[in-house]
Amino acid sequence: MTAVTLTSSPALAPLLARGALRSPFKRPAPDADFPRTRLVLPGVRVDLAKLAAYERVCGFPTGEPDLPLTYPHVLGFPLAMRLMSGRDFPLPLLGLVHTSIEIVRGAALAADRAYDVEVWVEGLAARPRGVEATVVTALRWGGGLVWESRSRYLARTALAHPPALLDRPESDPRGASPRTPDGAPLPVVAEWSLGGDVGRRYGAVSGDRNPIHLYPLTARLFGFPRAIAHGMWTVARCLAAHGTSGSAVVRAEFRAPVLLPGAVAYGADGRGRFELRGPGGRVHVSGEVRGE
């Protein structure tokens, strides 16, 4: 893999436009080639005003000395978009669905530090509904890795992949299964009524303006009846309610779209597991937080 060092964060609007224009010509396949480049942006400092806006949208307390657990994803998002909007990325940017994320944080991350941000595509995998890409984001400080995530994005295809082609999730090196089967609902801690503008508000603070999150009309172009909440907003909202400090490992799956506007119930068992359920008990997000 070739490392490419950037001098500034890429502008998102041109990348999103480029990705949109190229999307109709992409032909997702699990054996397609993908970018073998690791983008590196050194010395990234957090804009405290933008951080405060993100905290308000996601429900985190503002003015804390440390970054919310999910905020490094925002710092790496422009680099991820540069890779995923490129000609050599085989999945169409438009309509990509964030299906899961795993986060490992070594310790609390001070908001006033300068971090080196790195992003690369780890690989592709066949899934029953399409092809999934794994994108890794890493933060380094003082020469060491302090935060890392693996996000998986699905490009839905009309052609189903036979079982022999499907990659099964590998076991978690820390001993946990990557998928927690549905069981009894966790105790409800809070109920949230979500406005139709949640996707637009989160898009404004994160830069992720995928049309599936913005308006009913743009979401319907990709098969959704209404706009859907960003997966990263749902997990950030859950973690804001859960609370995290120090080292942490988070695993979350975005199991069903959260339609906007709508209502969800946040459940937690007090031992690290959390979930969002909708009307009728449908699981939208399931996850777990553990100390490292």
C-alpha positions in Angstrom: 0.0 0.0 0.0 1.3 3.4 -1.0 1.1 6.3 1.5 0.1 9.7 0.2 0.6 12.7 2.5 -1.9 15.6 2.0 -1.3 19.2 2.9 -4.9 20.0 3.7 -8.2 18.4 4.2 -10.0 17.7 0.9 -13.0 19.9 0.1 -16.1 17.7 0.4 -18.4 19.4 -2.1 -16.3 18.6 -5.2 -15.7 15.1 -4.0 -19.4 14.4 -3.5 -20.1 15.8 -6.9 -17.4 13.7 -8.5 -18.6 10.6 -6.7 -22.2 11.3 -7.8 -21.2 11.7 -11.5 -19.2 8.5 -11.5 -21.7 6.4 -9.6 -23.8 5.3 -12.6 -20.7 3.8 -14.2 -19.6 1.7 -11.3 -20.2 -2.0 -11.4 -19.8 -3.5 -7.8 -18.2 -6.9 -7.6 -16.5 -8.5 -4.6 -13.4 -9.4 -6.7 -13.0 -5.9 -8.1 -9.8 -4.0 -7.6 -9.9 -1.1 -5.1 -7.5 1.7 -4.1 -4.3 0.6 -2.5 -3.5 4.1 -1.2 -3.3 5.2 2.5 -4.1 8.9 2.7 -2.3 10.7 5.5 -3.2 14.2 6.8 -0.7 15.3 9.5 -1.2 17.9 12.2 -5.0 18.1 12.2 -6.4 20.4 14.8 -10.1 20.4 15.8 -12.2 23.4 15.0 -13.9 23.9 18.4 -16.9 25.7 17.0 -17.6 22.8 14.6 -17.0 20.4 17.4 -19.6 22.1 19.6 -22.1 22.1 16.7 -21.5 18.3 16.3 -22.0 17.7 20.1 -25.3 19.6 20.1 -26.7 17.6 17.1 -25.6 14.3 18.6 -26.5 14.9 22.2 -23.1 15.1 23.7 -22.3 17.7 26.4 -20.5 20.7 25.0 -17.3 22.2 26.2 -15.7 19.0 27.5 -11.9 18.8 27.2 -12.0 15.5 25.3 -13.4 14.6 21.9 -16.6 12.5 21.8 -15.8 8.9 21.0 -17.2 9.1 17.4 -15.8 12.5 16.4 -12.6 11.2 14.8 -14.9 9.7 12.1 -15.7 13.2 11.1 -12.1 14.2 10.9 -11.3 11.3 8.6 -14.5 11.6 6.5 -13.0 14.0 3.8 -10.1 11.5 3.3 -12.6 8.6 3.0 -14.6 10.6 0.5 -11.5 11.2 -1.6 -10.9 7.5 -1.8 -14.5 6.5 -2.3 -15.2 9.1 -5.0 -12.1 8.1 -7.0 -12.2 6.3 -10.4 -10.5 3.3 -8.9 -13.1 2.7 -6.1 -15.5 0.1 -7.5 -18.7 0.9 -5.5 -21.0 3.8 -6.4 -20.8 6.6 -3.9 -24.5 7.5 -4.3 -26.7 5.2 -2.2 -23.9 3.5 -0.2 -25.4 2.3 3.1 -23.2 2.3 6.3 -23.9 -1.1 7.8 -21.5 -1.3 10.8 -18.6 0.2 12.7 -16.0 -0.9 15.1 -14.1 1.6 17.1 -11.1 1.1 19.4 -9.9 4.1 21.5 -6.8 3.7 23.6 -7.5 6.6 25.9 -9.5 9.9 26.1 -8.5 12.2 23.2 -7.9 15.8 24.2 -9.7 18.3 21.9 -6.8 20.7 21.8 -4.2 18.3 20.3 -3.0 18.0 16.8 -3.5 14.5 15.3 -2.3 12.7 12.3 -5.3 11.2 10.4 -5.0 8.2 8.1 -7.6 6.5 5.9 -7.5 3.5 3.6 -9.7 0.8 2.1 -9.1 -2.5 3.7 -11.0 -4.7 1.2 -14.3 -5.8 -0.4 -16.6 -8.6 0.5 -19.7 -10.2 -1.0 -22.9 -9.9 1.0 -26.4 -11.3 0.4 -27.7 -7.9 -0.8 -24.6 -6.6 -2.6 -20.9 -5.7 -2.1 -19.5 -4.3 1.0 -16.3 -2.2 1.4 -14.3 -1.8 4.7 -12.8 1.6 5.2 -10.3 2.1 8.1 -9.7 5.5 9.8 -6.9 5.9 12.3 -5.7 8.7 14.5 -2.1 9.0 15.7 -0.6 11.2 18.3 3.0 11.3 19.5 3.8 8.5 17.1 1.3 6.1 18.5 -2.1 4.8 17.4 -4.7 6.3 19.7 -8.0 5.7 17.8 -9.1 3.4 15.0 -12.3 2.5 13.3 -13.5 0.1 10.6 -16.6 1.2 8.8 -18.4 -1.1 6.4 -20.4 0.4 3.5 -22.8 -1.7 1.3 -23.6 -1.1 -2.3 -26.9 -2.9 -3.0 -27.0 -4.9 -6.2 -29.8 -6.7 -8.0 -27.7 -9.8 -8.3 -27.6 -11.9 -5.1 -24.4 -13.7 -4.3 -24.5 -17.4 -3.8 -23.5 -18.7 -0.4 -20.1 -20.0 -1.5 -19.1 -16.4 -2.4 -20.1 -14.9 0.9 -17.4 -13.8 3.4 -18.4 -14.8 6.9 -17.4 -12.3 9.7 -14.2 -13.3 11.3 -14.2 -13.9 15.1 -13.4 -10.8 17.1 -9.8 -11.0 18.3 -11.1 -9.9 21.7 -13.4 -12.8 22.0 -16.8 -11.3 21.1 -19.0 -12.4 18.2 -19.3 -9.6 15.6 -23.1 -10.2 15.5 -25.4 -10.3 18.4 -28.6 -12.2 17.7 -31.9 -10.6 18.4 -33.3 -11.4 21.8 -35.5 -9.8 24.4 -35.5 -6.1 24.2 -33.1 -4.3 26.4 -34.6 -2.1 29.2 -35.8 1.2 27.7 -33.8 4.1 29.0 -35.2 6.9 26.8 -37.5 7.5 23.9 -36.6 10.0 21.2 -38.8 11.7 18.7 -36.8 12.4 15.5 -37.6 15.3 13.2 -37.4 15.1 9.5 -34.4 17.4 9.5 -32.1 15.1 11.5 -30.3 13.9 8.4 -29.8 17.5 7.2 -28.6 18.7 10.6 -26.1 15.9 10.9 -25.0 16.3 7.3 -24.2 20.0 8.1 -21.9 19.1 11.0 -20.3 16.0 9.5 -20.1 16.8 5.8 -21.9 13.6 4.9 -24.6 14.8 2.6 -25.5 11.5 1.0 -29.0 12.1 -0.6 -30.5 9.1 1.2 -30.3 11.2 4.4 -31.6 14.5 3.2 -35.1 14.6 1.8 -37.9 12.1 1.0 -37.6 12.7 -2.7 -33.8 12.1 -2.8 -34.1 9.0 -0.6 -36.8 7.5 -2.9 -34.4 7.6 -5.8 -32.4 4.9 -3.9 -35.4 2.8 -2.8 -36.2 4.3 0.6 -39.7 5.6 1.3 -38.4 8.6 3.3 -35.0 10.0 4.3 -33.1 7.8 6.8 -30.9 8.8 9.7 -27.1 8.5 9.3 -25.8 5.4 11.0 -23.1 7.5 12.6 -25.7 9.8 14.1 -27.6 6.9 15.6 -24.5 5.4 17.2 -23.2 8.8 18.4 -26.7 9.5 19.9 -26.6 6.1 21.7 -23.0 6.7 23.0 -23.9 10.2 24.2 -26.7 8.6 26.2 -24.5 5.7 27.4 -21.4 7.7 28.3 -17.9 6.6 27.6 -14.5 7.6 29.1 -11.0 6.5 28.8 -10.2 3.4 26.7 -13.1 1.8 24.9 -14.1 -0.7 22.3 -17.4 -0.2 20.5 -19.1 -2.5 18.0 -22.3 -1.4 16.4 -24.5 -2.7 13.6 -27.0 -0.6 11.7 -29.6 -3.3 11.2 -32.5 -1.5 9.7 -32.9 2.1 8.5 -34.3 4.7 10.9 -36.9 6.6 8.8 -37.3 10.3 9.3 -39.4 11.7 10.9 -39.9 8.8 13.4 -39.7 7.6 17.0 -37.1 5.2 18.5 -36.6 3.8 22.0 -33.0 3.6 23.3 -32.3 0.6 25.4 -29.3 -0.4 27.5 -28.6 -3.2 30.0 -26.1 -1.4 32.2 -23.3 -3.8 31.2 -22.4 -2.2 27.9 -25.0 -3.5 25.5 -27.3 -0.9 23.8 -29.8 -0.7 21.0 -32.4 1.4 19.2 -35.8 -0.1 18.5 -38.6 1.4 16.5 -42.4 0.8 16.6 -43.2 -2.9 16.9 -39.8 -3.6 18.4 -37.9 -3.6 15.2 -34.1 -3.4 15.9 -32.5 -0.5 14.1 -29.1 -0.4 15.9 -27.5 -2.9 18.2 -24.1 -2.5 19.8 -21.8 -2.9 22.8 -19.3 -0.7 24.6 -16.5 -2.4 26.5 -13.4 -1.1 28.3 -10.2 -2.0 26.4 
